[in-house]
Amino acid sequence: MTTTTQLKLRFRDSNGRLVGFTINPPVLPVNMADVDALMDLIIATDTFYTYTDGSIVSKHDARLYVEETEPLAEYEE
């Protein structure tokens, strides 16, 4: 079985659209104070622009995705 973990951070841009960043793999266990600080830094530095040509202006959410994959069979060609 293989486990993959991703941390997805979503923001609102100045055009009201949702935009996101994926951290793959995140440092585990995830510390919410660090996540909040990182999201605040992304907003404060205004370094990233969105596909709608807007600035990131507010935090929307942060989610941790964990996926377990178990191979059932492998076939050779």
C-alpha positions as CSV (number, residue, x, y, z in Angstrom):
1,M,0.0,0.0,0.0
2,T,1.2,3.5,-0.9
3,T,0.2,6.6,1.0
4,T,0.5,10.1,-0.6
5,T,-0.2,13.3,1.3
6,Q,-0.8,16.8,0.0
7,L,-1.5,20.1,1.7
8,K,-3.7,22.4,-0.4
9,L,-4.0,26.1,0.4
10,R,-6.8,28.1,-1.2
11,F,-7.1,31.8,-1.4
12,R,-9.4,34.5,-2.9
13,D,-7.9,36.8,-5.4
14,S,-8.8,40.5,-6.0
15,N,-11.3,39.3,-8.7
16,G,-13.2,37.1,-6.3
17,R,-11.9,33.9,-7.7
18,L,-10.5,30.9,-5.8
19,V,-6.9,30.1,-6.4
20,G,-4.8,27.4,-4.8
21,F,-1.3,26.1,-4.1
22,T,-0.4,22.5,-3.4
23,I,2.5,21.5,-1.1
24,N,3.5,18.0,-2.0
25,P,4.6,16.4,0.4
26,P,4.0,18.6,3.4
27,V,5.9,18.4,6.6
28,L,4.0,16.1,8.9
29,P,2.4,16.5,11.4
30,V,0.9,19.7,9.9
31,N,1.2,22.6,12.4
32,M,-1.8,25.0,11.8
33,A,0.2,28.0,13.2
34,D,2.8,27.4,10.5
35,V,0.1,27.1,7.8
36,D,-1.6,30.3,9.0
37,A,1.8,32.1,8.9
38,L,2.6,30.8,5.4
39,M,-0.8,31.9,4.1
40,D,-0.4,35.3,5.7
41,L,3.1,35.6,4.1
42,I,1.8,34.7,0.7
43,I,-0.9,37.5,1.0
44,A,1.5,40.1,2.5
45,T,4.3,39.7,-0.1
46,D,1.9,40.0,-3.1
47,T,4.4,37.9,-5.0
48,F,1.9,35.6,-6.8
49,Y,-0.6,36.7,-9.4
50,T,-3.5,34.6,-10.5
51,Y,-4.7,33.4,-13.8
52,T,-7.3,36.1,-13.7
53,D,-4.5,38.7,-13.4
54,G,-5.4,39.5,-9.8
55,S,-3.6,39.6,-6.5
56,I,-4.2,37.1,-3.7
57,V,-6.1,39.1,-1.0
58,S,-7.6,36.6,1.5
59,K,-7.4,33.1,2.9
60,H,-10.2,30.7,2.0
61,D,-9.1,27.3,3.5
62,A,-6.4,24.8,4.0
63,R,-6.9,21.0,3.5
64,L,-4.8,18.0,4.1
65,Y,-5.4,15.2,1.5
66,V,-4.3,11.7,2.3
67,E,-4.6,9.0,-0.4
68,E,-4.0,5.3,0.1
69,T,-3.3,3.2,-3.0
70,E,-3.2,-0.5,-3.0
71,P,-2.3,-2.3,-6.2
72,L,-4.6,-5.2,-7.0
73,A,-2.7,-6.7,-9.9
74,E,0.1,-5.9,-12.3
75,Y,0.0,-7.0,-16.0
76,E,3.0,-7.1,-18.3
77,E,2.7,-6.0,-21.9
